[in-house]
Amino acid sequence: MADFYDDGSKRHGDDGLTPLNSSKIPAKKTAVALKDSMGGKKVPRIAAAGRGTMAEKILQLAFENDIKVREDSDLAEMLATIELDSPIPSEAFMAVGEILSYLYRANGQDDPFDTILEDKS
């Protein structure tokens, strides 16, 4: 069906509505590397972050060194805005904890997040 008159609407089914279950795909790849909380620091810190070519280099280094990689574009976008060597923001604790838990299990290590608290009352 052709639209021969200009009624101000866009053609080809683009009605300007975006489904709620879709997310915008970033034009450039984003990657963030975290370092653990060793050395007395209490939360993981941002070790490296980059977009585009820098993100590809971060991922290449991870793969070359058998470092496990987890894809989470929303978290990567949030963490990429944080200064290097800064602790992760509190808003990211749950997501990062979930990823670290997965990594401990994937590496065959005890998961420090999988502890049972004893009731001392």
GUGU-493651 format. One record per residue: residue number from 1; residue in one letter; chain; x, y, z of N, C-alpha, C in turn. Coordinates in nm, 3 decimals. Each point is the difference from the previous one (the first is absolute). Last residue first. Layout:
{seq NUM type a mol A n.xx X n.yy Y n.zz Z ca.xx X ca.yy Y ca.zz Z c.xx X c.yy Y c.zz Z}
...
//
This chain:
{seq 121 type s mol A n.xx 2.085 n.yy -1.505 n.zz 6.832 ca.xx -0.087 ca.yy 0.057 ca.zz 0.105 c.xx -0.030 c.yy -0.101 c.zz 0.107}
{seq 120 type k mol A n.xx 0.268 n.yy -0.005 n.zz -0.433 ca.xx 0.068 ca.yy -0.001 ca.zz 0.128 c.xx -0.087 c.yy 0.058 c.zz 0.111}
{seq 119 type d mol A n.xx -0.014 n.yy -0.240 n.zz -0.521 ca.xx -0.081 ca.yy 0.081 ca.zz 0.088 c.xx 0.061 c.yy -0.008 c.zz 0.140}
{seq 118 type e mol A n.xx 0.261 n.yy -0.052 n.zz -0.485 ca.xx -0.053 ca.yy -0.068 ca.zz 0.116 c.xx -0.078 c.yy 0.096 c.zz 0.087}
{seq 117 type l mol A n.xx 0.101 n.yy -0.011 n.zz -0.552 ca.xx 0.021 ca.yy 0.073 ca.zz 0.124 c.xx -0.065 c.yy -0.075 c.zz 0.115}
{seq 116 type i mol A n.xx 0.209 n.yy -0.166 n.zz -0.483 ca.xx -0.121 ca.yy -0.006 ca.zz 0.083 c.xx 0.032 c.yy 0.072 c.zz 0.131}
{seq 115 type t mol A n.xx 0.211 n.yy 0.047 n.zz -0.529 ca.xx 0.018 ca.yy -0.035 ca.zz 0.140 c.xx -0.134 c.yy 0.000 c.zz 0.072}
{seq 114 type d mol A n.xx 0.201 n.yy 0.106 n.zz -0.477 ca.xx -0.090 ca.yy -0.112 ca.zz 0.027 c.xx 0.019 c.yy -0.048 c.zz 0.144}
{seq 113 type f mol A n.xx 0.266 n.yy 0.336 n.zz -0.217 ca.xx -0.135 ca.yy 0.055 ca.zz 0.007 c.xx -0.103 c.yy -0.106 c.zz 0.038}
{seq 112 type p mol A n.xx 0.468 n.yy -0.091 n.zz -0.081 ca.xx -0.016 ca.yy 0.071 ca.zz 0.128 c.xx -0.140 c.yy 0.060 c.zz 0.016}
{seq 111 type d mol A n.xx 0.182 n.yy -0.438 n.zz -0.278 ca.xx -0.073 ca.yy 0.125 ca.zz -0.024 c.xx -0.022 c.yy 0.071 c.zz 0.132}
{seq 110 type d mol A n.xx 0.398 n.yy -0.356 n.zz -0.173 ca.xx -0.111 ca.yy 0.019 ca.zz 0.092 c.xx -0.061 c.yy 0.137 c.zz -0.024}
{seq 109 type q mol A n.xx 0.238 n.yy -0.222 n.zz -0.419 ca.xx 0.036 ca.yy 0.053 ca.zz 0.131 c.xx -0.125 c.yy 0.007 c.zz 0.088}
{seq 108 type g mol A n.xx 0.062 n.yy -0.123 n.zz -0.487 ca.xx 0.014 ca.yy -0.108 ca.zz 0.096 c.xx 0.040 c.yy 0.045 c.zz 0.138}
{seq 107 type n mol A n.xx -0.113 n.yy 0.262 n.zz -0.411 ca.xx 0.142 ca.yy -0.026 ca.zz 0.024 c.xx 0.024 c.yy -0.108 c.zz 0.105}
{seq 106 type a mol A n.xx -0.440 n.yy 0.143 n.zz -0.111 ca.xx 0.059 ca.yy -0.039 ca.zz -0.129 c.xx 0.149 c.yy -0.034 c.zz 0.016}
{seq 105 type r mol A n.xx -0.238 n.yy 0.173 n.zz 0.377 ca.xx -0.044 ca.yy -0.136 ca.zz -0.033 c.xx 0.066 c.yy -0.050 c.zz -0.128}
{seq 104 type y mol A n.xx 0.081 n.yy 0.447 n.zz 0.121 ca.xx 0.059 ca.yy -0.090 ca.zz 0.100 c.xx -0.036 c.yy -0.145 c.zz -0.031}
{seq 103 type l mol A n.xx -0.203 n.yy 0.329 n.zz -0.267 ca.xx 0.141 ca.yy -0.019 ca.zz -0.032 c.xx 0.071 c.yy -0.091 c.zz 0.101}
{seq 102 type y mol A n.xx -0.456 n.yy 0.124 n.zz 0.070 ca.xx 0.012 ca.yy -0.087 ca.zz -0.118 c.xx 0.147 c.yy -0.030 c.zz -0.029}
{seq 101 type s mol A n.xx -0.083 n.yy 0.315 n.zz 0.331 ca.xx -0.042 ca.yy -0.131 ca.zz 0.047 c.xx 0.012 c.yy -0.103 c.zz -0.113}
{seq 100 type l mol A n.xx 0.071 n.yy 0.450 n.zz -0.106 ca.xx 0.114 ca.yy -0.057 ca.zz 0.074 c.xx -0.033 c.yy -0.139 c.zz 0.053}
{seq 99 type i mol A n.xx -0.347 n.yy 0.238 n.zz -0.212 ca.xx 0.103 ca.yy -0.037 ca.zz -0.097 c.xx 0.119 c.yy -0.063 c.zz 0.071}
{seq 98 type e mol A n.xx -0.341 n.yy 0.170 n.zz 0.268 ca.xx -0.051 ca.yy -0.115 ca.zz -0.075 c.xx 0.104 c.yy -0.049 c.zz -0.101}
{seq 97 type g mol A n.xx 0.092 n.yy 0.395 n.zz 0.237 ca.xx 0.006 ca.yy -0.115 ca.zz 0.089 c.xx -0.047 c.yy -0.127 c.zz -0.069}
{seq 96 type v mol A n.xx -0.046 n.yy 0.408 n.zz -0.229 ca.xx 0.141 ca.yy -0.041 ca.zz 0.004 c.xx 0.016 c.yy -0.122 c.zz 0.092}
{seq 95 type a mol A n.xx -0.429 n.yy 0.191 n.zz -0.023 ca.xx 0.037 ca.yy -0.054 ca.zz -0.131 c.xx 0.144 c.yy -0.050 c.zz 0.000}
{seq 94 type m mol A n.xx -0.160 n.yy 0.216 n.zz 0.392 ca.xx -0.069 ca.yy -0.126 ca.zz -0.023 c.xx 0.043 c.yy -0.065 c.zz -0.132}
{seq 93 type f mol A n.xx 0.181 n.yy 0.435 n.zz 0.113 ca.xx 0.041 ca.yy -0.109 ca.zz 0.090 c.xx -0.065 c.yy -0.134 c.zz -0.033}
{seq 92 type a mol A n.xx -0.046 n.yy 0.467 n.zz -0.200 ca.xx 0.046 ca.yy -0.116 ca.zz -0.077 c.xx 0.036 c.yy -0.120 c.zz 0.087}
{seq 91 type e mol A n.xx -0.139 n.yy 0.435 n.zz 0.166 ca.xx -0.108 ca.yy -0.044 ca.zz -0.088 c.xx 0.036 c.yy -0.127 c.zz -0.077}
{seq 90 type s mol A n.xx 0.317 n.yy 0.234 n.zz 0.276 ca.xx -0.091 ca.yy -0.087 ca.zz 0.076 c.xx -0.114 c.yy -0.051 c.zz -0.086}
{seq 89 type p mol A n.xx 0.468 n.yy 0.118 n.zz -0.238 ca.xx -0.105 ca.yy 0.072 ca.zz 0.073 c.xx -0.096 c.yy -0.097 c.zz 0.069}
{seq 88 type i mol A n.xx 0.529 n.yy -0.108 n.zz -0.082 ca.xx -0.126 ca.yy -0.004 ca.zz -0.074 c.xx -0.107 c.yy 0.074 c.zz 0.081}
{seq 87 type p mol A n.xx 0.503 n.yy 0.159 n.zz 0.058 ca.xx -0.084 ca.yy -0.114 ca.zz 0.036 c.xx -0.128 c.yy 0.002 c.zz -0.083}
{seq 86 type s mol A n.xx 0.451 n.yy 0.203 n.zz -0.206 ca.xx -0.107 ca.yy 0.037 ca.zz 0.094 c.xx -0.077 c.yy -0.125 c.zz 0.038}
{seq 85 type d mol A n.xx 0.362 n.yy 0.035 n.zz -0.330 ca.xx 0.042 ca.yy -0.029 ca.zz 0.137 c.xx -0.100 c.yy 0.049 c.zz 0.105}
{seq 84 type l mol A n.xx -0.088 n.yy 0.220 n.zz -0.464 ca.xx 0.084 ca.yy -0.118 ca.zz 0.024 c.xx 0.048 c.yy -0.003 c.zz 0.145}
{seq 83 type e mol A n.xx -0.465 n.yy 0.248 n.zz -0.116 ca.xx 0.145 ca.yy 0.020 ca.zz -0.015 c.xx 0.076 c.yy -0.129 c.zz 0.032}
{seq 82 type i mol A n.xx -0.506 n.yy -0.008 n.zz -0.197 ca.xx 0.070 ca.yy 0.016 ca.zz 0.127 c.xx 0.150 c.yy 0.016 c.zz -0.026}
{seq 81 type t mol A n.xx -0.339 n.yy -0.101 n.zz -0.334 ca.xx -0.001 ca.yy 0.143 ca.zz 0.032 c.xx 0.076 c.yy 0.030 c.zz 0.129}
{seq 80 type a mol A n.xx -0.076 n.yy -0.444 n.zz -0.175 ca.xx 0.094 ca.yy 0.071 ca.zz -0.087 c.xx 0.005 c.yy 0.149 c.zz 0.029}
{seq 79 type l mol A n.xx -0.311 n.yy -0.303 n.zz 0.214 ca.xx 0.134 ca.yy -0.004 ca.zz 0.059 c.xx 0.103 c.yy 0.075 c.zz -0.085}
{seq 78 type m mol A n.xx -0.453 n.yy -0.038 n.zz -0.156 ca.xx 0.003 ca.yy 0.074 ca.zz 0.126 c.xx 0.143 c.yy 0.007 c.zz 0.055}
{seq 77 type e mol A n.xx -0.072 n.yy -0.255 n.zz -0.389 ca.xx -0.020 ca.yy 0.142 ca.zz -0.029 c.xx 0.007 c.yy 0.083 c.zz 0.129}
{seq 76 type a mol A n.xx 0.017 n.yy -0.469 n.zz 0.041 ca.xx 0.123 ca.yy 0.052 ca.zz -0.060 c.xx -0.013 c.yy 0.149 c.zz -0.030}
{seq 75 type l mol A n.xx -0.383 n.yy -0.225 n.zz 0.154 ca.xx 0.098 ca.yy 0.014 ca.zz 0.107 c.xx 0.131 c.yy 0.058 c.zz -0.055}
{seq 74 type d mol A n.xx -0.335 n.yy -0.099 n.zz -0.312 ca.xx -0.045 ca.yy 0.108 ca.zz 0.088 c.xx 0.101 c.yy 0.025 c.zz 0.112}
{seq 73 type s mol A n.xx 0.076 n.yy -0.363 n.zz -0.303 ca.xx 0.023 ca.yy 0.132 ca.zz -0.060 c.xx -0.043 c.yy 0.114 c.zz 0.091}
{seq 72 type d mol A n.xx 0.177 n.yy -0.500 n.zz 0.060 ca.xx -0.109 ca.yy 0.074 ca.zz 0.064 c.xx 0.015 c.yy 0.145 c.zz -0.044}
{seq 71 type e mol A n.xx 0.265 n.yy -0.513 n.zz -0.049 ca.xx -0.060 ca.yy 0.110 ca.zz -0.077 c.xx -0.119 c.yy 0.057 c.zz 0.075}
{seq 70 type r mol A n.xx 0.483 n.yy -0.260 n.zz 0.147 ca.xx -0.147 ca.yy -0.005 ca.zz 0.011 c.xx -0.056 c.yy 0.121 c.zz -0.073}
{seq 69 type v mol A n.xx 0.486 n.yy -0.317 n.zz 0.038 ca.xx -0.067 ca.yy 0.123 ca.zz -0.040 c.xx -0.150 c.yy -0.020 c.zz 0.010}
{seq 68 type k mol A n.xx 0.507 n.yy -0.228 n.zz 0.191 ca.xx -0.141 ca.yy -0.016 ca.zz -0.033 c.xx -0.062 c.yy 0.137 c.zz -0.027}
{seq 67 type i mol A n.xx 0.515 n.yy -0.134 n.zz -0.086 ca.xx -0.082 ca.yy 0.068 ca.zz 0.099 c.xx -0.145 c.yy -0.012 c.zz -0.045}
{seq 66 type d mol A n.xx 0.436 n.yy -0.154 n.zz -0.212 ca.xx -0.101 ca.yy -0.092 ca.zz 0.053 c.xx -0.080 c.yy 0.062 c.zz 0.116}
{seq 65 type n mol A n.xx 0.327 n.yy 0.217 n.zz -0.300 ca.xx 0.045 ca.yy -0.039 ca.zz 0.133 c.xx -0.100 c.yy -0.089 c.zz 0.073}
{seq 64 type e mol A n.xx -0.082 n.yy 0.179 n.zz -0.439 ca.xx 0.136 ca.yy -0.053 ca.zz -0.010 c.xx 0.050 c.yy -0.052 c.zz 0.133}
{seq 63 type f mol A n.xx -0.422 n.yy 0.221 n.zz -0.018 ca.xx -0.006 ca.yy -0.131 ca.zz -0.065 c.xx 0.138 c.yy -0.064 c.zz -0.009}
{seq 62 type a mol A n.xx -0.025 n.yy 0.439 n.zz 0.174 ca.xx -0.070 ca.yy -0.094 ca.zz 0.088 c.xx 0.000 c.yy -0.140 c.zz -0.061}
{seq 61 type l mol A n.xx 0.171 n.yy 0.351 n.zz -0.259 ca.xx 0.091 ca.yy -0.034 ca.zz 0.110 c.xx -0.065 c.yy -0.101 c.zz 0.095}
{seq 60 type q mol A n.xx -0.270 n.yy 0.168 n.zz -0.345 ca.xx 0.106 ca.yy -0.083 ca.zz -0.055 c.xx 0.098 c.yy -0.043 c.zz 0.109}
{seq 59 type l mol A n.xx -0.336 n.yy 0.311 n.zz 0.113 ca.xx -0.054 ca.yy -0.135 ca.zz -0.018 c.xx 0.106 c.yy -0.095 c.zz -0.055}
{seq 58 type i mol A n.xx 0.117 n.yy 0.451 n.zz 0.038 ca.xx -0.023 ca.yy -0.053 ca.zz 0.134 c.xx -0.051 c.yy -0.144 c.zz -0.010}
{seq 57 type k mol A n.xx 0.048 n.yy 0.234 n.zz -0.400 ca.xx 0.131 ca.yy -0.036 ca.zz 0.055 c.xx -0.015 c.yy -0.059 c.zz 0.140}
{seq 56 type e mol A n.xx -0.386 n.yy 0.168 n.zz -0.213 ca.xx 0.045 ca.yy -0.121 ca.zz -0.069 c.xx 0.136 c.yy -0.046 c.zz 0.055}
{seq 55 type a mol A n.xx -0.168 n.yy 0.407 n.zz 0.153 ca.xx -0.080 ca.yy -0.110 ca.zz 0.054 c.xx 0.043 c.yy -0.133 c.zz -0.063}
{seq 54 type m mol A n.xx 0.189 n.yy 0.393 n.zz -0.171 ca.xx 0.054 ca.yy -0.028 ca.zz 0.134 c.xx -0.076 c.yy -0.116 c.zz 0.064}
{seq 53 type t mol A n.xx -0.152 n.yy 0.160 n.zz -0.417 ca.xx 0.126 ca.yy -0.072 ca.zz -0.014 c.xx 0.059 c.yy -0.036 c.zz 0.136}
{seq 52 type g mol A n.xx -0.470 n.yy 0.157 n.zz 0.075 ca.xx 0.053 ca.yy -0.018 ca.zz -0.136 c.xx 0.125 c.yy -0.085 c.zz -0.001}
{seq 51 type r mol A n.xx -0.076 n.yy 0.207 n.zz 0.465 ca.xx -0.102 ca.yy -0.019 ca.zz -0.102 c.xx 0.069 c.yy -0.019 c.zz -0.135}
{seq 50 type g mol A n.xx 0.138 n.yy -0.067 n.zz 0.567 ca.xx 0.017 ca.yy 0.061 ca.zz -0.130 c.xx -0.115 c.yy -0.032 c.zz -0.093}
{seq 49 type a mol A n.xx 0.280 n.yy -0.079 n.zz 0.521 ca.xx -0.129 ca.yy 0.021 ca.zz -0.066 c.xx 0.027 c.yy 0.065 c.zz -0.134}
{seq 48 type a mol A n.xx 0.248 n.yy -0.249 n.zz 0.480 ca.xx 0.010 ca.yy 0.052 ca.zz -0.136 c.xx -0.140 c.yy 0.016 c.zz -0.055}
{seq 47 type a mol A n.xx 0.068 n.yy -0.098 n.zz 0.461 ca.xx 0.139 ca.yy -0.013 ca.zz -0.043 c.xx 0.021 c.yy 0.059 c.zz -0.139}
{seq 46 type i mol A n.xx -0.353 n.yy 0.056 n.zz 0.440 ca.xx 0.006 ca.yy 0.005 ca.zz -0.145 c.xx 0.147 c.yy -0.002 c.zz -0.042}
{seq 45 type r mol A n.xx -0.176 n.yy -0.233 n.zz 0.464 ca.xx 0.030 ca.yy 0.131 ca.zz -0.058 c.xx 0.006 c.yy -0.013 c.zz -0.152}
{seq 44 type p mol A n.xx -0.234 n.yy -0.274 n.zz 0.470 ca.xx 0.077 ca.yy -0.002 ca.zz -0.125 c.xx 0.015 c.yy 0.141 c.zz -0.057}
{seq 43 type v mol A n.xx -0.048 n.yy -0.035 n.zz 0.528 ca.xx -0.084 ca.yy -0.027 ca.zz -0.117 c.xx 0.087 c.yy -0.004 c.zz -0.126}
{seq 42 type k mol A n.xx 0.196 n.yy 0.064 n.zz 0.443 ca.xx -0.119 ca.yy -0.077 ca.zz 0.028 c.xx -0.087 c.yy -0.032 c.zz -0.120}
{seq 41 type k mol A n.xx 0.555 n.yy 0.059 n.zz 0.113 ca.xx -0.111 ca.yy 0.076 ca.zz -0.055 c.xx -0.124 c.yy -0.087 c.zz 0.006}
{seq 40 type g mol A n.xx 0.436 n.yy -0.158 n.zz 0.131 ca.xx -0.071 ca.yy 0.076 ca.zz 0.100 c.xx -0.115 c.yy 0.084 c.zz -0.052}
{seq 39 type g mol A n.xx 0.283 n.yy -0.306 n.zz -0.260 ca.xx 0.079 ca.yy 0.112 ca.zz 0.048 c.xx -0.075 c.yy 0.089 c.zz 0.097}
{seq 38 type m mol A n.xx -0.276 n.yy -0.272 n.zz -0.372 ca.xx 0.116 ca.yy -0.039 ca.zz 0.081 c.xx 0.074 c.yy 0.124 c.zz 0.046}
{seq 37 type s mol A n.xx -0.421 n.yy -0.073 n.zz -0.277 ca.xx 0.012 ca.yy 0.087 ca.zz 0.118 c.xx 0.117 c.yy -0.039 c.zz 0.089}
{seq 36 type d mol A n.xx -0.049 n.yy -0.061 n.zz -0.562 ca.xx -0.061 ca.yy -0.044 ca.zz 0.126 c.xx 0.036 c.yy 0.091 c.zz 0.116}
{seq 35 type k mol A n.xx -0.063 n.yy 0.160 n.zz -0.515 ca.xx 0.102 ca.yy -0.070 ca.zz 0.078 c.xx -0.058 c.yy -0.028 c.zz 0.137}
{seq 34 type l mol A n.xx -0.214 n.yy 0.084 n.zz -0.530 ca.xx 0.000 ca.yy 0.026 ca.zz 0.144 c.xx 0.119 c.yy -0.071 c.zz 0.063}
{seq 33 type a mol A n.xx -0.161 n.yy 0.202 n.zz -0.516 ca.xx 0.072 ca.yy -0.102 ca.zz 0.076 c.xx 0.000 c.yy 0.042 c.zz 0.146}
{seq 32 type v mol A n.xx -0.308 n.yy 0.109 n.zz -0.474 ca.xx 0.051 ca.yy 0.046 ca.zz 0.129 c.xx 0.068 c.yy -0.118 c.zz 0.066}
{seq 31 type a mol A n.xx -0.215 n.yy 0.183 n.zz -0.518 ca.xx 0.055 ca.yy -0.104 ca.zz 0.086 c.xx 0.057 c.yy 0.064 c.zz 0.125}
{seq 30 type t mol A n.xx -0.335 n.yy 0.093 n.zz -0.478 ca.xx 0.055 ca.yy 0.051 ca.zz 0.125 c.xx 0.050 c.yy -0.118 c.zz 0.082}
{seq 29 type k mol A n.xx -0.135 n.yy 0.139 n.zz -0.556 ca.xx 0.013 ca.yy -0.099 ca.zz 0.107 c.xx 0.063 c.yy 0.065 c.zz 0.123}
{seq 28 type k mol A n.xx -0.286 n.yy 0.288 n.zz -0.358 ca.xx 0.134 ca.yy -0.054 ca.zz 0.023 c.xx -0.004 c.yy -0.097 c.zz 0.117}
{seq 27 type a mol A n.xx -0.401 n.yy 0.189 n.zz -0.142 ca.xx 0.070 ca.yy 0.005 ca.zz -0.128 c.xx 0.140 c.yy -0.060 c.zz 0.013}
{seq 26 type p mol A n.xx -0.416 n.yy -0.160 n.zz 0.315 ca.xx 0.100 ca.yy 0.106 ca.zz -0.011 c.xx 0.072 c.yy -0.007 c.zz -0.134}
{seq 25 type i mol A n.xx -0.507 n.yy -0.151 n.zz 0.087 ca.xx 0.131 ca.yy -0.063 ca.zz -0.013 c.xx 0.103 c.yy 0.111 c.zz -0.017}
{seq 24 type k mol A n.xx -0.493 n.yy 0.006 n.zz 0.253 ca.xx 0.080 ca.yy 0.057 ca.zz -0.107 c.xx 0.136 c.yy -0.067 c.zz 0.000}
{seq 23 type s mol A n.xx -0.443 n.yy -0.256 n.zz 0.170 ca.xx 0.097 ca.yy 0.098 ca.zz 0.047 c.xx 0.083 c.yy 0.046 c.zz -0.118}
{seq 22 type s mol A n.xx -0.516 n.yy -0.253 n.zz 0.131 ca.xx 0.118 ca.yy 0.017 ca.zz -0.086 c.xx 0.093 c.yy 0.102 c.zz 0.062}
{seq 21 type n mol A n.xx -0.448 n.yy -0.134 n.zz 0.158 ca.xx 0.096 ca.yy -0.107 ca.zz 0.023 c.xx 0.122 c.yy 0.010 c.zz -0.091}
{seq 20 type l mol A n.xx -0.379 n.yy 0.303 n.zz -0.018 ca.xx 0.059 ca.yy 0.010 ca.zz 0.133 c.xx 0.109 c.yy -0.104 c.zz 0.024}
{seq 19 type p mol A n.xx -0.127 n.yy 0.214 n.zz -0.493 ca.xx -0.045 ca.yy -0.103 ca.zz 0.094 c.xx 0.073 c.yy 0.010 c.zz 0.133}
{seq 18 type t mol A n.xx -0.095 n.yy 0.419 n.zz -0.322 ca.xx 0.107 ca.yy -0.093 ca.zz 0.030 c.xx -0.052 c.yy -0.104 c.zz 0.097}
{seq 17 type l mol A n.xx -0.206 n.yy 0.376 n.zz -0.393 ca.xx -0.014 ca.yy -0.071 ca.zz 0.127 c.xx 0.114 c.yy -0.098 c.zz 0.017}
{seq 16 type g mol A n.xx -0.086 n.yy 0.276 n.zz -0.395 ca.xx 0.061 ca.yy 0.075 ca.zz 0.108 c.xx -0.011 c.yy -0.067 c.zz 0.136}
{seq 15 type d mol A n.xx -0.137 n.yy -0.165 n.zz -0.448 ca.xx -0.099 ca.yy 0.091 ca.zz 0.058 c.xx 0.055 c.yy 0.076 c.zz 0.121}
{seq 14 type d mol A n.xx 0.142 n.yy -0.298 n.zz -0.455 ca.xx 0.066 ca.yy 0.068 ca.zz 0.111 c.xx -0.096 c.yy 0.101 c.zz 0.059}
{seq 13 type g mol A n.xx -0.079 n.yy -0.284 n.zz -0.398 ca.xx -0.038 ca.yy -0.051 ca.zz 0.129 c.xx 0.068 c.yy 0.064 c.zz 0.119}
{seq 12 type h mol A n.xx 0.051 n.yy 0.130 n.zz -0.478 ca.xx 0.055 ca.yy -0.133 ca.zz 0.029 c.xx -0.023 c.yy -0.044 c.zz 0.144}
{seq 11 type r mol A n.xx -0.012 n.yy 0.531 n.zz -0.099 ca.xx -0.042 ca.yy -0.118 ca.zz -0.076 c.xx 0.063 c.yy -0.126 c.zz 0.056}
{seq 10 type k mol A n.xx -0.151 n.yy 0.479 n.zz 0.254 ca.xx 0.112 ca.yy -0.067 ca.zz -0.065 c.xx -0.050 c.yy -0.126 c.zz -0.066}
{seq 9 type s mol A n.xx -0.298 n.yy 0.458 n.zz 0.077 ca.xx 0.044 ca.yy -0.123 ca.zz 0.064 c.xx 0.116 c.yy -0.061 c.zz -0.078}
{seq 8 type g mol A n.xx -0.247 n.yy 0.399 n.zz -0.133 ca.xx 0.092 ca.yy 0.026 ca.zz 0.111 c.xx 0.049 c.yy -0.126 c.zz 0.069}
{seq 7 type d mol A n.xx -0.278 n.yy 0.034 n.zz -0.401 ca.xx -0.081 ca.yy 0.031 ca.zz 0.118 c.xx 0.087 c.yy 0.024 c.zz 0.123}
{seq 6 type d mol A n.xx 0.023 n.yy -0.025 n.zz -0.562 ca.xx 0.083 ca.yy 0.024 ca.zz 0.117 c.xx -0.088 c.yy 0.042 c.zz 0.116}
{seq 5 type y mol A n.xx -0.100 n.yy -0.332 n.zz -0.445 ca.xx -0.017 ca.yy 0.135 ca.zz 0.053 c.xx 0.081 c.yy 0.013 c.zz 0.126}
{seq 4 type f mol A n.xx -0.028 n.yy -0.407 n.zz -0.247 ca.xx 0.025 ca.yy 0.101 ca.zz -0.102 c.xx -0.020 c.yy 0.141 c.zz 0.050}
{seq 3 type d mol A n.xx 0.117 n.yy -0.522 n.zz 0.166 ca.xx -0.057 ca.yy 0.120 ca.zz 0.060 c.xx 0.033 c.yy 0.116 c.zz -0.094}
{seq 2 type a mol A n.xx -0.057 n.yy -0.565 n.zz -0.073 ca.xx 0.080 ca.yy 0.121 ca.zz -0.010 c.xx -0.075 c.yy 0.116 c.zz 0.061}
{seq 1 type m mol A n.xx 0.015 n.yy -0.567 n.zz 0.035 ca.xx -0.084 ca.yy 0.116 ca.zz 0.000 c.xx 0.089 c.yy 0.123 c.zz 0.000}
//
